[in-house]
Amino acid sequence: MARKYFHITEVVEICGVDETFVRRLERENVIHSITRQKHKLFALDQVDRIRVARVLIDEMGVNLEGTEVVLHMREQMIAMQRQVRQWFRRFDEV
């Protein structure tokens, strides 16, 4: 089974960022962590947000506000894709 939560040291390695970048995104409410047994952890969807934010900011020159907008729009598009897939499944069942 795939892991659901990651420590910040793992996030830094996975996403190719430094802890300062992750903390900045968290401080600006672009990402959110959870605390379990005194450890701050990041869910897989948050790790994905960090990865995309790095590309937007570092490689594409998007500012933090623009990054938030893009991430929100991306989540909406993913939700819409899921909904369309469900409709097609229901249509195929008829």
CYANA upper distance limits for C-alpha pairs under 8 A (distance plus 0.5 A):
  3 ARG  CA     44 LEU  CA      8.25
  4 LYS  CA     43 ALA  CA      6.12
  4 LYS  CA     44 LEU  CA      5.95
  5 TYR  CA     41 LEU  CA      6.34
  5 TYR  CA     42 PHE  CA      5.78
  5 TYR  CA     43 ALA  CA      4.92
  5 TYR  CA     44 LEU  CA      6.43
  6 PHE  CA     10 GLU  CA      6.56
  6 PHE  CA     11 VAL  CA      6.88
  6 PHE  CA     41 LEU  CA      5.80
  6 PHE  CA     42 PHE  CA      5.65
  6 PHE  CA     43 ALA  CA      6.94
  6 PHE  CA     44 LEU  CA      7.83
  7 HIS  CA     11 VAL  CA      6.86
  7 HIS  CA     39 HIS  CA      8.11
  7 HIS  CA     40 LYS  CA      7.04
  7 HIS  CA     41 LEU  CA      5.42
  7 HIS  CA     42 PHE  CA      6.97
  8 ILE  CA     12 VAL  CA      6.57
  8 ILE  CA     19 GLU  CA      7.65
  8 ILE  CA     22 VAL  CA      8.47
  8 ILE  CA     40 LYS  CA      7.81
  8 ILE  CA     41 LEU  CA      7.17
  8 ILE  CA     42 PHE  CA      7.68
  9 THR  CA     13 GLU  CA      6.97
  9 THR  CA     19 GLU  CA      8.21
 10 GLU  CA     14 ILE  CA      6.54
 11 VAL  CA     15 CYS  CA      6.38
 11 VAL  CA     42 PHE  CA      8.26
 11 VAL  CA     47 VAL  CA      6.89
 12 VAL  CA     16 GLY  CA      6.14
 12 VAL  CA     17 VAL  CA      5.55
 12 VAL  CA     18 ASP  CA      6.05
 12 VAL  CA     19 GLU  CA      6.81
 12 VAL  CA     22 VAL  CA      8.23
 13 GLU  CA     17 VAL  CA      7.51
 15 CYS  CA     47 VAL  CA      7.97
 15 CYS  CA     50 ILE  CA      7.37
 15 CYS  CA     51 ARG  CA      5.58
 15 CYS  CA     54 ARG  CA      8.17
 16 GLY  CA     51 ARG  CA      8.44
 17 VAL  CA     21 PHE  CA      6.88
 17 VAL  CA     22 VAL  CA      7.92
 17 VAL  CA     54 ARG  CA      7.78
 18 ASP  CA     22 VAL  CA      7.29
 19 GLU  CA     23 ARG  CA      6.57
 20 THR  CA     24 ARG  CA      6.52
 21 PHE  CA     25 LEU  CA      6.82
 22 VAL  CA     26 GLU  CA      6.73
 22 VAL  CA     50 ILE  CA      7.60
 23 ARG  CA     27 ARG  CA      6.47
 24 ARG  CA     28 GLU  CA      6.64
 25 LEU  CA     29 ASN  CA      6.68
 25 LEU  CA     30 VAL  CA      5.57
 25 LEU  CA     31 ILE  CA      6.30
 25 LEU  CA     50 ILE  CA      8.27
 26 GLU  CA     30 VAL  CA      6.32
 26 GLU  CA     31 ILE  CA      5.44
 26 GLU  CA     32 HIS  CA      6.27
 26 GLU  CA     33 SER  CA      8.05
 30 VAL  CA     68 GLU  CA      6.73
 31 ILE  CA     46 GLN  CA      6.39
 31 ILE  CA     49 ARG  CA      7.51
 31 ILE  CA     50 ILE  CA      7.84
 32 HIS  CA     42 PHE  CA      7.62
 32 HIS  CA     46 GLN  CA      7.31
 33 SER  CA     40 LYS  CA      6.77
 33 SER  CA     41 LEU  CA      6.02
 33 SER  CA     42 PHE  CA      5.34
 33 SER  CA     43 ALA  CA      7.61
 33 SER  CA     46 GLN  CA      8.27
 34 ILE  CA     40 LYS  CA      6.20
 34 ILE  CA     41 LEU  CA      5.81
 34 ILE  CA     42 PHE  CA      6.90
 34 ILE  CA     43 ALA  CA      8.39
 35 THR  CA     39 HIS  CA      5.84
 35 THR  CA     40 LYS  CA      5.02
 35 THR  CA     41 LEU  CA      6.51
 36 ARG  CA     40 LYS  CA      7.05
 36 ARG  CA     41 LEU  CA      7.68
 42 PHE  CA     46 GLN  CA      6.45
 42 PHE  CA     47 VAL  CA      6.94
 43 ALA  CA     47 VAL  CA      6.90
 44 LEU  CA     48 ASP  CA      6.82
 45 ASP  CA     49 ARG  CA      6.84
 46 GLN  CA     50 ILE  CA      6.74
 47 VAL  CA     51 ARG  CA      6.75
 48 ASP  CA     52 VAL  CA      6.73
 49 ARG  CA     53 ALA  CA      6.43
 49 ARG  CA     71 LEU  CA      7.50
 50 ILE  CA     54 ARG  CA      6.63
 51 ARG  CA     55 VAL  CA      7.10
 52 VAL  CA     56 LEU  CA      6.72
 52 VAL  CA     71 LEU  CA      8.27
 53 ALA  CA     57 ILE  CA      6.46
 53 ALA  CA     67 THR  CA      6.68
 53 ALA  CA     71 LEU  CA      8.17
 54 ARG  CA     58 ASP  CA      6.02
 54 ARG  CA     59 GLU  CA      7.85
 55 VAL  CA     59 GLU  CA      5.55
 55 VAL  CA     60 MET  CA      6.95
 56 LEU  CA     60 MET  CA      5.42
 56 LEU  CA     61 GLY  CA      6.81
 56 LEU  CA     62 VAL  CA      5.90
 56 LEU  CA     67 THR  CA      6.91
 57 ILE  CA     61 GLY  CA      5.37
 57 ILE  CA     62 VAL  CA      5.27
 57 ILE  CA     63 ASN  CA      6.58
 57 ILE  CA     64 LEU  CA      7.65
 57 ILE  CA     67 THR  CA      7.61
 58 ASP  CA     62 VAL  CA      8.25
 62 VAL  CA     66 GLY  CA      6.41
 62 VAL  CA     67 THR  CA      6.66
 63 ASN  CA     67 THR  CA      6.62
 64 LEU  CA     68 GLU  CA      6.80
 65 GLU  CA     69 VAL  CA      7.00
 66 GLY  CA     70 VAL  CA      6.69
 67 THR  CA     71 LEU  CA      6.57
 68 GLU  CA     72 HIS  CA      6.66
 69 VAL  CA     73 MET  CA      6.67
 70 VAL  CA     74 ARG  CA      6.49
 71 LEU  CA     75 GLU  CA      6.75
 72 HIS  CA     76 GLN  CA      6.85
 73 MET  CA     77 MET  CA      6.70
 74 ARG  CA     78 ILE  CA      6.73
 75 GLU  CA     79 ALA  CA      6.70
 76 GLN  CA     80 MET  CA      6.67
 77 MET  CA     81 GLN  CA      6.66
 78 ILE  CA     82 ARG  CA      6.84
 79 ALA  CA     83 GLN  CA      6.80
 80 MET  CA     84 VAL  CA      6.71
 81 GLN  CA     85 ARG  CA      6.71
 82 ARG  CA     86 GLN  CA      6.78
 83 GLN  CA     87 TRP  CA      6.84
 84 VAL  CA     88 PHE  CA      6.78
 85 ARG  CA     89 ARG  CA      6.71
 86 GLN  CA     90 ARG  CA      6.73
 87 TRP  CA     91 PHE  CA      6.58
 88 PHE  CA     92 ASP  CA      6.57
 89 ARG  CA     93 GLU  CA      6.85
 90 ARG  CA     94 VAL  CA      7.18
